[in-house]
Amino acid sequence: MNIWVNGLSERSHGISDSQSFSLMALRAGRIATALQQAVSPASRTLAGTVEVKPMYNSLCEIVHDQTFLKVTGLGADFFLKMESLNPAGSIKLKTAVGLINDLQARGLLGPDTILIESSSGNLGVALAMICAERGIPFTCVVDPNSSSHNIRMMRSYGAEVIQVEIPDANGGFLGTRIELIRQKVASDPRYVWLNQYENAANPRAHARTTARSISQHFGHVDYVFVGAGTTGTLMGCIQHFQRHHPTTRIIAVDTVGSVTFDTPASRRFIPGLGTSQRPPIFNADGIHALEMVPESHTVAMCRILARSKGLLVGGSTATVIAAVHAWRERIEPGSVVVALSPDWGERYLDTLYDDQWVEQRFGHEVLSMTLADLSSSEAATSPGSVKTPSRASSLPQNRCVNVVRAHATPCGSELARENGGSVAAPSGASALAQEQSSTFWLAAERLKKAAFHVVDGEVVARLLTADPLACIDDVQAAYLAHEAGHTINPDSYFLRFAQAPANRIIALPASLSGKQPVSGIKWISSFPVNIDTGLQRASAVLILNDPLTGYAFACLEASRISAMRTAASAVLAARWMNRQQRNVGRMSFIGAGFIARTILDMFVSDGWTMDAVSVFDQHQDSALALAGHAASHHGLHSEPSDLATCLQ
C-alpha cells in the first residue's frame, strides 16, 4: 500500500485544536492539570515560625526580616520590605550567608581556601563582612560601575578587590568578571568560586527567609515586586509563593539594557539590577509580569523619594518602586502590595545623588523630574508587549511561562496587555516603537484572582513530543467525543484583506464538555508572503476560557498543536485504511512544510516502516529539506519527486 499526505492541511474532520489539545493535555496530565489545579487550604499553611532572639552570637543571625514600611502617595500604596537594616546594609547578607554555609555543608571550605566572587557591590560587601568574621580570605571582582563606597568597605573588611576594565560582548562587565574568576580558579586550587549565578543555594536562601517572612507577616499578598539581578531573590520568592501562595502575583523588575529577559543589551551605569549575561539560575516560570525600568527613571525616583518621603534609597530599590508606580493603574484597589527594598542610598551618594554624575550620564532634565514627569514619560512609551528574540525555553514541562516565544514560527511574539479589564494589542506603530526603545516587556497579567498563563512554543513542543503515542490516543478520543455530541464546534470565521487577498486570519471557536470542560478559540494567521522573507507561512495561538466564569486562563502557541493534531489524524486514518498494519511500500508527501515533517515523525514514532519516501513541493528547497530529514533522522530512502509520482 502507498500513502500520500497533504502536508498543507490546517484543519480536518471538523474538530478544532482546542478540543484535541485539551484531551491530549488531560490524558497526559501535564498542561491542563498545571493550569486548572485548585489551591487547597493546606497549601496555604506554612510550617514553622521565625525565631526571635534577644541576643545574637554572630552577625549572620542579625537579619531584620520583619521590617515593612507602608508607602503612600505614589499612585498605589504598598509595603516596602526594608532589607537595608541588615548589618551588611542590603538584602545580600542573606545571599552571602546562604552561599558560604552551603560550601561549608558540602565540605568545600579548607584551611587554605580563598573564596572568590563577582559582584557589582552589595554582595561583595556582605561576603567581605562574613568572611572577616569567620577568618576566610576573600577576593571580590568588581567593575567600573561599582561604587567607590562599596569598594572601600570591602577593603576595610580585609578583602582583596580586583576591578576589570574591559566590557564584555554585550557592553556590560559581567562576562569579563566571570572570565577573570575562571582564570583564577584554574591557576590556583586554593580559590573556590561561590558562583551566585549558578548556585542553587542563592534562591534557597531567599525562599527560606525573604519570601517566607513576607507571607508570615501578611498572610495574603496580591503582588510582590522583586528586582532581577542575579535573580536569586526573584527565584527564591517564586519557589516559596508557588508552593505556599500560588495566587500571589510575582512582578519581576529589570532595568532597560539588561539581557536577562531577552531584551536588547545597552549601556548601563547603575549597579545592582540587570545583567549582561543571562544568569543560569534564572527560570521564567512563575513570573506573572515583567516591568522594564529605564535608568533615568531610577535616578529620578531616588531623588523624588529622598526629598518627598525622606527615603534615601539605593538604585535597586528605586527601580523597584518606579515599577510599582508604573503599575499604579493596573493594581486593583485594596490589593496588598509588597516591594522589596534591597539596598539603601548612602552607598550611592557619589553617583545617583551627585548632580554632576547624573547630568553627565542622563542629562540635566533628570535632576528635576517629578512624579508627574515620570507619568508622562511612561505614557509616552506606553508599556506593552515588546518582541523579544526567540530562544529555547528554560521552563519545566509541567509549568507555564507568561510570554509566548515562537518556536519555528513567528507567532506569539507579541502579547496583548490587560487595560481596564479588557485585552487590547498595541497598534503596529506603537509596537514597533516599543520594540525599538526596548523600554517595556510586559507579560500577561492575572485577571483578578484567576491566573493567566502563556505557554510558549518550546514548552508545547516538549510536551507533545515527549509521548507521541499518547497524542494519537488523545486525538482519537477527541474524535469520539465529537461524534458523541460532547463538543460545540461552530463555523470558522475568516478575516480577509482586499489589498492582499491571499492573506487571511481565521477564528475557530470550540467547546468541550466532560469531566474537565474547556472552551476557547484558535486564531490562525496565514500570510503566504512570509515565505519570501524566510518566515513560516502560518502562525497560530490558542486561547482557553474557564467554562464557569468565561475568564481566559491560558494562551498557548498553537502551530505545533495543529501539526501534532494533523499528524495524529493522519496516523489514525492510515491505521484503519491499512487494516492496522504498519508497513507500506511508499509514503508520499505533497507539501513539505513543518506539518509534513511532523506527520513523518509521527508515523515513525508509531512504528511504521516504508520502503521509500517521495516528496513534492512547489519550492524545491522545501522538498529537499524534508527528504534530507527523512534520510538523516530516520534512515529512510527519500527523494524529491514530481506530483504525478507522488499521486501514483
VMD Tcl script that draws the C-alpha trace (Angstrom):
set ca {
  {0.00 0.00 0.00}
  {1.14 3.53 -0.76}
  {0.13 6.55 1.33}
  {0.19 10.14 0.24}
  {-0.12 13.01 2.68}
  {-1.19 16.59 2.11}
  {1.32 18.43 4.24}
  {-0.52 21.74 3.94}
  {-3.55 20.69 5.95}
  {-4.62 23.10 8.66}
  {-7.87 21.56 9.89}
  {-9.51 18.17 9.36}
  {-12.74 16.31 10.07}
  {-14.48 19.26 11.71}
  {-12.75 19.05 15.08}
  {-10.80 22.00 16.42}
  {-7.38 22.13 18.01}
  {-8.82 23.38 21.29}
  {-10.75 20.11 21.62}
  {-7.99 17.75 20.55}
  {-5.31 19.52 22.52}
  {-7.44 19.76 25.64}
  {-7.92 15.99 25.61}
  {-4.22 15.47 24.98}
  {-3.34 17.63 27.96}
  {-5.92 15.98 30.19}
  {-4.74 12.49 29.32}
  {-1.05 13.27 29.69}
  {-1.74 15.13 32.94}
  {0.54 17.99 32.07}
  {-0.60 21.43 30.94}
  {-4.29 21.37 31.84}
  {-3.59 19.98 35.30}
  {-0.98 22.62 35.95}
  {-3.25 25.43 34.78}
  {-6.50 24.45 36.46}
  {-5.45 22.84 39.73}
  {-7.20 24.28 42.77}
  {-5.32 25.83 45.63}
  {-6.03 23.70 48.70}
  {-6.19 25.25 52.17}
  {-3.31 23.01 53.18}
  {-1.08 24.62 50.61}
  {-1.59 27.98 52.28}
  {-0.17 26.78 55.60}
  {3.49 27.42 56.31}
  {5.43 25.17 58.62}
  {7.45 26.73 61.40}
  {7.83 30.27 62.69}
  {10.60 32.83 62.71}
  {12.60 32.53 65.91}
  {13.21 35.87 67.61}
  {16.34 36.13 69.76}
  {17.05 38.94 72.23}
  {20.82 38.28 71.95}
  {22.94 37.22 68.98}
  {26.13 35.22 68.71}
  {27.17 36.29 65.21}
  {26.48 38.88 62.56}
  {24.75 36.23 60.45}
  {21.96 35.99 62.99}
  {21.10 39.70 62.89}
  {18.69 39.62 59.99}
  {15.81 42.09 60.20}
  {13.30 40.17 58.10}
  {10.08 41.59 59.52}
  {10.51 45.31 58.87}
  {7.96 46.78 56.47}
  {7.25 50.45 55.77}
  {3.89 51.50 54.35}
  {4.44 53.92 51.48}
  {1.61 56.11 50.18}
  {1.25 58.94 47.71}
  {2.92 57.26 44.74}
  {-0.28 56.21 43.00}
  {-0.51 52.75 44.54}
  {0.00 52.16 48.25}
  {2.48 49.41 49.06}
  {4.65 47.97 51.80}
  {8.39 48.38 51.39}
  {10.39 45.48 52.83}
  {13.41 47.18 54.34}
  {16.41 44.93 53.69}
  {18.93 47.73 54.21}
  {18.61 47.43 58.00}
  {20.66 44.23 57.95}
  {24.28 44.53 59.18}
  {25.69 44.35 55.66}
  {23.34 47.11 54.56}
  {21.48 45.15 51.90}
  {19.48 42.03 51.11}
  {22.74 40.40 50.01}
  {23.58 39.45 53.60}
  {21.18 36.52 53.29}
  {22.68 35.54 49.95}
  {26.19 35.64 51.40}
  {25.29 33.54 54.42}
  {23.46 31.02 52.25}
  {26.36 30.65 49.80}
  {29.06 30.26 52.46}
  {27.01 27.90 54.62}
  {26.33 25.77 51.55}
  {30.04 25.42 50.82}
  {30.71 24.57 54.43}
  {27.96 21.93 54.48}
  {29.44 20.32 51.37}
  {32.91 20.24 52.90}
  {34.41 22.62 50.33}
  {35.98 25.05 52.79}
  {39.54 24.03 53.60}
  {42.18 25.74 55.74}
  {43.80 27.33 52.66}
  {40.56 28.22 50.83}
  {40.25 31.66 49.27}
  {36.68 32.50 48.38}
  {36.19 34.48 45.19}
  {33.08 36.07 43.73}
  {31.94 38.55 41.11}
  {29.84 41.39 42.47}
  {28.68 44.83 41.47}
  {29.00 45.82 45.12}
  {26.45 44.78 47.73}
  {27.11 41.04 47.73}
  {30.82 41.78 47.83}
  {30.34 43.87 50.96}
  {28.25 41.15 52.63}
  {30.74 38.41 51.74}
  {33.66 40.52 52.92}
  {31.94 41.07 56.26}
  {31.05 37.38 56.81}
  {34.47 36.19 55.64}
  {36.16 38.62 58.05}
  {34.06 37.29 60.91}
  {34.89 33.67 60.02}
  {38.52 34.20 59.13}
  {38.21 33.24 55.45}
  {40.26 35.12 52.82}
  {38.02 36.71 50.19}
  {38.63 38.18 46.74}
  {35.92 40.23 45.01}
  {35.96 41.02 41.29}
  {34.19 44.31 40.51}
  {33.90 46.70 37.56}
  {33.88 50.46 36.88}
  {30.17 50.71 37.75}
  {30.81 49.57 41.33}
  {30.58 52.45 43.77}
  {33.77 53.61 45.44}
  {31.92 53.41 48.76}
  {31.36 49.66 48.37}
  {34.93 49.07 47.25}
  {36.28 50.94 50.28}
  {34.01 48.92 52.57}
  {35.21 45.61 51.15}
  {38.83 46.62 51.57}
  {38.10 47.78 55.10}
  {36.95 44.23 55.89}
  {40.27 42.92 54.54}
  {39.04 41.69 51.16}
  {41.13 41.82 48.02}
  {39.31 43.82 45.33}
  {40.14 43.38 41.64}
  {38.48 45.71 39.13}
  {38.08 44.71 35.48}
  {38.07 47.45 32.85}
  {37.12 45.78 29.55}
  {33.39 45.37 28.73}
  {32.02 42.06 27.54}
  {30.29 41.45 24.21}
  {27.01 42.95 25.46}
  {28.60 46.15 26.71}
  {28.50 45.18 30.38}
  {31.21 43.75 32.58}
  {29.70 40.52 33.92}
  {31.29 38.34 31.26}
  {34.69 39.91 31.87}
  {34.36 39.47 35.64}
  {33.42 35.81 35.31}
  {36.24 35.12 32.87}
  {38.76 36.54 35.34}
  {37.38 34.31 38.09}
  {37.64 31.26 35.86}
  {41.28 32.08 35.21}
  {41.98 32.47 38.92}
  {40.29 29.19 39.82}
  {42.08 27.33 37.03}
  {45.52 28.66 38.00}
  {45.28 28.34 41.81}
  {43.44 25.44 43.51}
  {43.00 27.48 46.68}
  {40.34 29.61 45.01}
  {36.74 28.46 45.45}
  {34.12 30.32 43.42}
  {30.86 30.90 45.27}
  {29.13 31.48 41.91}
  {25.94 33.27 42.85}
  {24.80 33.00 39.22}
  {24.50 29.20 39.22}
  {24.49 28.15 42.86}
  {21.06 26.87 43.93}
  {21.89 27.96 47.47}
  {21.26 31.54 46.32}
  {17.50 31.22 45.66}
  {17.10 28.72 48.51}
  {18.32 31.34 50.95}
  {15.60 33.76 49.88}
  {12.86 31.15 49.73}
  {13.69 30.28 53.33}
  {13.99 33.87 54.60}
  {12.90 36.77 52.39}
  {9.80 35.24 50.82}
  {8.80 33.33 53.92}
  {8.89 36.44 56.07}
  {6.55 38.24 53.65}
  {3.91 35.52 53.73}
  {4.17 35.16 57.51}
  {3.80 38.89 58.05}
  {0.84 39.46 55.75}
  {-0.82 36.08 55.32}
  {-2.24 37.12 51.96}
  {-0.33 39.15 49.38}
  {-1.66 40.12 45.95}
  {1.54 41.46 44.38}
  {5.23 41.12 45.16}
  {7.59 43.35 43.17}
  {11.09 41.88 43.02}
  {14.16 43.25 41.29}
  {16.10 40.95 38.96}
  {19.89 41.00 39.17}
  {21.45 37.59 39.57}
  {17.76 36.60 40.05}
  {18.49 34.71 43.28}
  {15.95 36.72 45.27}
  {13.43 36.52 42.44}
  {13.81 32.75 42.07}
  {13.57 32.27 45.84}
  {10.34 34.26 46.01}
  {8.88 32.27 43.15}
  {9.83 28.96 44.79}
  {8.11 29.95 48.02}
  {4.97 31.58 46.68}
  {4.31 28.95 44.03}
  {4.34 26.32 46.74}
  {2.52 28.12 49.53}
  {0.60 31.04 47.98}
  {0.23 30.43 44.23}
  {-2.33 33.22 43.81}
  {0.28 35.85 44.69}
  {1.46 37.63 41.56}
  {5.21 37.98 41.21}
  {6.20 41.05 39.20}
  {9.81 40.92 38.05}
  {11.56 44.27 37.71}
  {14.59 44.76 35.50}
  {16.44 47.70 34.08}
  {16.47 48.65 30.41}
  {19.67 47.39 28.83}
  {19.68 44.12 30.76}
  {19.57 40.88 28.76}
  {18.08 38.61 31.45}
  {14.66 38.59 29.78}
  {15.97 38.53 26.22}
  {15.62 42.28 25.81}
  {18.33 44.08 23.81}
  {21.56 44.93 25.59}
  {22.58 48.54 26.05}
  {24.96 50.55 28.22}
  {24.04 50.65 31.91}
  {25.57 52.78 34.66}
  {23.79 51.73 37.86}
  {24.97 48.56 39.64}
  {22.55 46.13 41.24}
  {19.79 45.07 38.89}
  {20.27 43.88 35.34}
  {22.85 41.64 33.71}
  {24.87 41.50 30.51}
  {24.67 37.68 30.59}
  {21.60 35.63 31.44}
  {22.09 34.03 34.89}
  {21.98 30.22 34.69}
  {19.76 30.00 37.79}
  {17.10 32.13 36.09}
  {13.85 30.41 35.16}
  {10.91 32.48 33.90}
  {8.35 30.01 35.22}
  {6.11 31.64 37.80}
  {6.73 35.25 36.78}
  {3.37 36.88 36.18}
  {4.71 40.01 34.52}
  {7.88 41.93 33.87}
  {8.43 45.67 34.16}
  {11.47 47.19 32.46}
  {12.55 50.49 34.02}
  {14.86 52.99 32.28}
  {17.81 54.08 34.41}
  {16.72 57.70 34.10}
  {13.51 56.76 35.95}
  {15.60 55.06 38.62}
  {17.63 58.22 39.17}
  {14.52 60.39 39.23}
  {12.77 58.10 41.71}
  {15.80 58.14 44.02}
  {15.63 61.91 44.24}
  {11.84 62.10 44.48}
  {11.79 59.66 47.41}
  {14.61 61.41 49.23}
  {13.02 64.86 49.01}
  {9.36 63.96 49.44}
  {9.44 60.84 51.65}
  {12.73 61.05 53.49}
  {13.75 57.75 51.91}
  {17.36 57.72 50.75}
  {17.14 54.52 48.72}
  {19.66 52.73 46.54}
  {19.41 52.15 42.82}
  {17.80 48.71 43.04}
  {15.16 49.94 45.48}
  {14.36 52.99 43.35}
  {13.97 50.78 40.28}
  {11.51 48.50 42.08}
  {9.50 51.47 43.37}
  {9.46 53.01 39.89}
  {7.93 49.76 38.67}
  {5.22 49.91 41.34}
  {4.48 53.49 40.25}
  {4.23 52.35 36.62}
  {1.67 49.75 37.71}
  {-0.45 52.20 39.71}
  {-3.43 51.91 37.32}
  {-3.14 48.14 36.93}
  {-3.21 47.24 40.61}
  {-6.74 46.62 41.87}
  {-7.93 48.87 44.74}
  {-7.43 47.22 48.11}
  {-4.65 44.94 46.90}
  {-1.84 44.04 49.28}
  {1.37 45.01 47.53}
  {4.88 44.32 48.80}
  {8.00 45.75 47.16}
  {11.47 44.56 48.09}
  {13.96 47.27 49.03}
  {17.32 45.56 48.56}
  {19.61 48.49 49.36}
  {19.92 51.95 50.85}
  {21.21 55.17 49.38}
  {24.32 56.16 51.31}
  {26.40 53.93 49.04}
  {25.21 55.93 46.03}
  {25.94 59.44 47.27}
  {28.78 59.82 44.78}
  {26.67 58.56 41.87}
  {22.86 58.65 41.92}
  {22.74 61.60 44.32}
  {25.60 63.51 42.72}
  {24.26 66.14 40.31}
  {27.33 66.19 38.09}
  {27.44 62.39 37.77}
  {23.74 62.26 36.87}
  {23.85 65.16 34.41}
  {26.81 63.68 32.52}
  {25.01 60.37 32.00}
  {21.31 61.16 31.85}
  {21.00 64.87 31.09}
  {20.10 67.92 33.12}
  {16.34 67.38 32.98}
  {16.54 64.22 35.10}
  {17.69 66.31 38.06}
  {14.30 67.98 38.39}
  {11.91 65.23 37.28}
  {8.71 64.86 39.30}
  {6.18 62.06 39.64}
  {4.10 63.83 37.01}
  {7.10 63.81 34.68}
  {7.55 60.09 35.27}
  {3.89 59.51 34.50}
  {4.15 61.48 31.27}
  {7.25 59.55 30.26}
  {5.51 56.24 30.98}
  {2.52 57.30 28.89}
  {4.79 58.27 26.02}
  {6.39 54.83 25.96}
  {3.05 53.11 26.69}
  {4.08 49.85 28.37}
  {3.07 46.91 26.32}
  {4.44 43.92 24.53}
  {7.88 44.08 23.01}
  {9.12 41.48 20.59}
  {11.99 39.50 22.03}
  {14.37 37.14 20.29}
  {13.20 33.55 20.09}
  {15.09 31.27 22.45}
  {14.85 27.83 23.91}
  {12.56 27.91 26.92}
  {14.00 27.16 30.33}
  {10.65 26.10 31.74}
  {9.88 22.68 33.16}
  {7.24 20.77 31.26}
  {4.52 20.99 33.89}
  {4.51 24.77 34.24}
  {3.77 27.79 32.09}
  {5.61 30.98 31.28}
  {3.86 34.27 30.75}
  {5.44 35.22 27.48}
  {4.85 33.49 24.16}
  {8.03 32.95 22.22}
  {7.60 31.25 18.88}
  {9.35 28.01 18.12}
  {9.82 27.55 14.39}
  {7.15 30.16 13.70}
  {6.91 33.91 14.27}
  {3.61 33.62 16.08}
  {3.06 34.57 19.65}
  {5.92 37.03 19.92}
  {3.59 39.85 20.88}
  {1.19 39.71 23.79}
  {-1.74 41.95 24.46}
  {-1.84 43.60 27.84}
  {-4.77 44.00 30.14}
  {-6.14 47.51 30.05}
  {-9.06 48.39 32.26}
  {-10.44 44.86 32.28}
  {-10.22 44.34 28.53}
  {-7.38 42.97 26.48}
  {-6.06 45.02 23.58}
  {-2.98 44.59 21.46}
  {-0.82 47.62 20.63}
  {-1.02 49.08 17.18}
  {1.66 48.21 14.68}
  {3.26 51.63 15.00}
  {3.28 51.64 18.80}
  {4.51 48.04 18.95}
  {7.38 48.98 16.65}
  {8.21 51.98 18.80}
  {8.18 49.82 21.91}
  {10.45 47.29 20.25}
  {12.88 49.97 19.20}
  {13.00 51.63 22.60}
  {13.01 48.31 24.48}
  {11.51 50.18 27.41}
  {8.91 47.65 28.43}
  {8.43 43.93 28.03}
  {5.11 43.15 29.67}
  {3.83 39.65 30.24}
  {0.17 38.82 30.60}
  {-1.37 39.66 33.96}
  {-3.70 37.65 36.06}
  {-7.29 38.71 35.87}
  {-8.17 39.45 39.50}
  {-7.67 36.15 41.32}
  {-7.67 33.99 38.19}
  {-4.18 33.24 36.95}
  {-3.49 33.73 33.27}
  {-0.72 31.61 31.82}
  {1.02 31.78 28.49}
  {2.75 28.67 27.21}
  {5.40 29.19 24.57}
  {6.11 27.02 21.58}
  {9.18 25.35 23.10}
  {7.16 24.12 26.08}
  {4.30 22.91 23.88}
  {6.77 21.10 21.64}
  {8.42 19.29 24.54}
  {5.08 18.25 25.99}
  {3.74 16.89 22.73}
  {6.88 15.14 21.54}
  {7.53 13.56 24.94}
  {4.84 10.94 24.23}
  {3.64 10.99 20.59}
  {1.59 7.81 21.00}
  {-0.42 9.41 23.80}
  {-1.17 12.28 21.41}
  {-2.58 9.77 18.90}
  {-4.81 8.27 21.57}
  {-5.98 11.70 22.66}
  {-6.87 12.78 19.13}
  {-8.85 9.58 18.74}
  {-10.67 10.36 21.99}
  {-11.40 13.85 20.66}
  {-12.99 12.43 17.53}
  {-15.12 10.08 19.63}
  {-16.16 12.94 21.92}
  {-17.19 14.95 18.88}
  {-19.19 12.02 17.49}
  {-20.91 11.60 20.88}
  {-22.04 15.23 20.87}
  {-19.73 16.43 23.63}
  {-18.37 19.33 21.62}
  {-19.62 22.63 20.27}
  {-17.83 23.38 17.05}
  {-19.34 26.30 15.09}
  {-18.20 27.54 11.72}
  {-14.88 29.26 11.33}
  {-14.69 33.00 10.70}
  {-12.35 34.47 8.09}
  {-10.86 37.94 8.05}
  {-9.66 38.76 4.53}
  {-7.86 41.77 3.09}
  {-8.82 43.33 -0.23}
  {-5.31 44.67 -0.81}
  {-3.78 41.23 -0.09}
  {-6.41 38.60 -0.92}
  {-4.06 35.68 -0.23}
  {-3.68 36.73 3.40}
  {-6.24 35.73 6.00}
  {-6.80 35.50 9.73}
  {-9.11 32.72 10.89}
  {-11.02 32.37 14.16}
  {-12.03 28.84 15.19}
  {-14.13 28.72 18.39}
  {-14.93 25.42 20.11}
  {-16.09 23.97 23.41}
  {-15.50 20.59 25.03}
  {-17.68 19.20 27.82}
  {-16.89 16.36 30.18}
  {-15.09 15.96 33.49}
  {-12.80 18.91 32.84}
  {-14.69 21.13 30.40}
  {-12.96 23.88 28.49}
  {-13.87 26.40 25.85}
  {-11.68 28.52 23.67}
  {-10.76 29.91 20.33}
  {-7.88 29.33 17.97}
  {-6.51 32.21 15.92}
  {-4.68 31.30 12.74}
  {-2.93 33.80 10.51}
  {-1.91 32.65 7.05}
  {0.25 35.11 5.14}
  {1.93 33.38 2.15}
  {4.21 36.37 1.62}
  {6.06 35.29 4.77}
  {7.75 32.52 2.84}
  {9.63 35.04 0.71}
  {11.16 36.56 3.85}
  {12.17 33.25 5.39}
  {9.26 33.05 7.83}
  {6.68 30.31 8.19}
  {3.54 30.96 6.19}
  {1.14 30.41 9.08}
  {1.09 31.07 12.81}
  {-1.46 30.32 15.49}
  {-2.36 30.78 19.13}
  {-4.98 29.01 21.21}
  {-6.86 30.81 23.99}
  {-8.66 28.72 26.61}
  {-11.56 30.01 28.72}
  {-12.90 28.84 32.05}
  {-16.39 27.37 31.46}
  {-17.85 28.88 34.64}
  {-16.51 32.44 34.62}
  {-15.57 32.83 30.99}
  {-12.18 34.16 32.08}
  {-9.35 33.33 29.74}
  {-6.86 31.31 31.74}
  {-4.30 30.29 29.14}
  {-2.78 31.25 25.83}
  {-0.81 28.58 24.02}
  {1.36 28.69 20.94}
  {-0.78 26.52 18.65}
  {1.20 25.89 15.48}
  {2.75 22.78 16.99}
  {-0.59 21.69 18.39}
  {-2.06 21.94 14.89}
  {0.82 20.00 13.40}
  {0.63 17.28 16.05}
  {-3.15 17.00 15.71}
  {-2.87 16.71 11.93}
  {-0.12 14.13 12.24}
  {-2.07 12.05 14.74}
  {-5.15 12.23 12.50}
  {-3.11 11.01 9.53}
  {-1.75 8.07 11.51}
  {-5.22 7.11 12.76}
  {-6.62 7.19 9.23}
  {-3.70 5.19 7.87}
  {-4.12 2.55 10.55}
  {-7.71 1.92 9.52}
  {-7.02 2.13 5.79}
  {-4.13 -0.33 6.11}
  {-6.05 -2.73 8.39}
  {-3.86 -1.87 11.38}
  {-0.71 -2.94 9.52}
  {2.22 -0.53 9.88}
  {4.21 -1.16 6.72}
  {3.82 0.49 3.32}
  {5.70 0.42 0.04}
  {5.96 4.17 -0.37}
  {4.80 7.21 1.56}
  {4.38 10.37 -0.50}
  {4.18 13.92 0.78}
  {2.55 16.70 -1.22}
  {3.77 19.79 0.53}
  {6.98 19.64 2.54}
  {6.48 22.16 5.31}
  {6.60 21.86 9.08}
  {3.33 19.90 9.26}
  {4.62 17.35 6.75}
  {7.75 16.84 8.81}
  {5.65 16.35 11.94}
  {3.49 13.79 10.13}
  {6.56 11.83 9.04}
  {7.95 11.87 12.58}
  {4.60 10.68 13.95}
  {4.44 7.73 11.55}
  {7.94 6.68 12.59}
  {7.05 7.04 16.29}
  {4.03 4.81 15.69}
  {6.30 2.08 14.36}
  {5.60 2.39 10.63}
  {8.12 1.11 8.09}
  {8.25 2.21 4.47}
  {10.41 1.29 1.52}
  {10.63 4.83 0.18}
  {9.52 8.40 0.83}
  {8.62 10.69 -2.07}
  {8.28 14.43 -1.63}
  {6.73 17.07 -3.88}
  {6.65 20.78 -3.12}
  {6.43 23.83 -5.34}
  {9.55 25.05 -3.56}
  {12.38 22.67 -4.38}
  {14.36 23.70 -1.30}
  {11.49 22.59 0.93}
  {11.25 19.23 -0.82}
  {14.99 18.69 -0.43}
  {14.82 19.63 3.24}
  {12.07 17.10 4.05}
  {13.78 14.38 2.02}
  {17.00 15.09 3.86}
  {15.21 14.93 7.21}
  {13.72 11.54 6.35}
  {17.14 10.20 5.42}
  {19.25 11.72 8.19}
  {16.82 11.34 11.11}
  {15.04 8.13 10.22}
  {17.35 6.32 7.79}
  {14.69 6.25 5.09}
  {15.27 6.17 1.34}
  {13.81 9.51 0.31}
  {13.99 11.88 -2.63}
  {12.09 14.79 -4.17}
  {9.62 13.68 -6.84}
  {7.16 15.18 -9.28}
  {3.48 15.42 -8.44}
  {2.46 12.55 -10.71}
  {4.86 10.16 -9.00}
  {3.62 11.14 -5.57}
  {0.00 10.56 -6.59}
  {0.59 7.09 -8.03}
}
mol new
graphics top color blue
foreach p $ca { graphics top sphere $p radius 0.5 }
foreach p [lrange $ca 0 end-1] q [lrange $ca 1 end] { graphics top cylinder $p $q radius 0.2 }
display resetview
